[in-house]
Amino acid sequence: MNHVYAHRALFCAFALVPVTSANAEGFIDDSKLKLQLRNVYFNENFRDEHGLSARAARTTKSERTEWAQGFLLDYQSGFTPGTLGFGVDALGLYGVKLDSGRGRSGTGLMPVHDDGQAADEFASAGATAKARFAKTTVKYGTLLPKTPVLIYNDARLLPQTYQGTQVSSTDIDNLTVTGGHLDRFKLRDSTNSVPIVPDGYSGEKSGDFNYAGAEYKWGKNLRLSYFYGELENFYRQNFAGIQHDLPLAGGVLTSDLRYFNSVDSGSAYAGKIDNDMFSGQLSYVIAGHTVGGGYQTLRGDAGLPYISGATVYSFSNAGIGKFIEEDEKTWMLNYGYNFAAVGVPGLTFSTRYLSGNDGKSATTVKEWERDTELAYVVQAGTFKGLGVRMRNYVYRSEFSRGRDSNRLYLTYDIALW
């Protein structure tokens, strides 16, 4: 991608702002413009060659290593005065390759050309029109959905984005209602807006995605949620969740139960789906420590379906594996520590272990993963808000290649106004 296209894309995202915001009280006064800088180093080494022939093992990549710089310019306007207020948001995304190679590309940081080389740069832009009545907001354009049935992926250099309409309302106390219709999306390492498909699907069909649901806070300690999502002619999905906080012995015990029911819909372009996923987790927080454990089981035909490239709302959505294959059973342990408890605010540590068994894919699924993270955010001074995050992932499986991955993230938010 050439420099001209990248720069034009960023310009177009913000061309609407000065035109529509002139002399609009509230529109300007409540507007925000933020620049986030992201520097990401990604290294992944493949350790096992399960399922590969001797020839394939010699020709397949043994590692993926890239380094890139990202820029996220996020504008959010206020609303014009009156019973019905109007506004506009804009998002500009720009990524620059710092280091890569034909034999090391494919990390998800940068687009990859047909010859295997990563692009030198890429850019994307989007605008969102919005209207507000009382405590109900309608948005049309570029969206970053975050619901149990669809969560946009933001685990690399730039986020995945969607196109469509979303309505959210908090008119009733303690109740948040959300619904939407999406028809296109961009992957996190792409500038192409494409029709929506489920993850793992390689056919030519696609469908629009519709979703609706509600979250309710019952008192201070109980949260209930229900969501429905459907990718037309692929699958329908129901989700129900309950979270509860229990003060206990100077700490807080949180229980989190989740249930997904997924079935194929319409023409069932991705095949038969009839799946239930049950999962639960307990975590106890005291004096900076967080200790937890959980269990997840899938039953029925096929694994848990989800939108291509999206984040899965499950306890098993780990750094590498997802642990959501057909009939898979997974247990999880996790530990975290917030060093604010000993006078070092901003410094956190976490680690978790997952083990999945009895799943079905091309072969019997057995996999495990260990994830570790150390993070720090500067709390004051010139570089307040500067974040450093180091992640290490170790993944082993009997049905796919094992991986060791190290990732370093540097982030810095600058409030321009």
Secondary structure, DSSP 8 states (H G I E B T S, - for coil): --HHHHHHHHHHHHHHHHHHHTT-TTTTTT-EEEEEEEEEEEEEEE---TT--HHHHHHS-SEEEEEEEEEEEEEE----SSSEEEEEEEEEEEEEEEE--TTT--SSSS-B-TTS-B-SEEEEEEEEEEEEETTEEEEEEEE--EETTEE---SSSS--EEEEEEEEE--STTEEEEEEEEEEEE-TT----EE--BTT--SS----EEEEEEEEEETTTEEEEEEEEEETTTEEEEEEEEEEEEEETTEEEEEEEEEEEEEE-TT-TT---EEEEEEEEEEEEETTEEEEEEEEEEEEES----BTT-B--STT--SS-----BT-EEEEEEEEEEGGGGT-TTEEEEEEEEEEEEEESSSEEEEEEEEEEEEEE--SSTTTT-EEEEEEEEEEESSS--EEEEEEEEEEEEE--
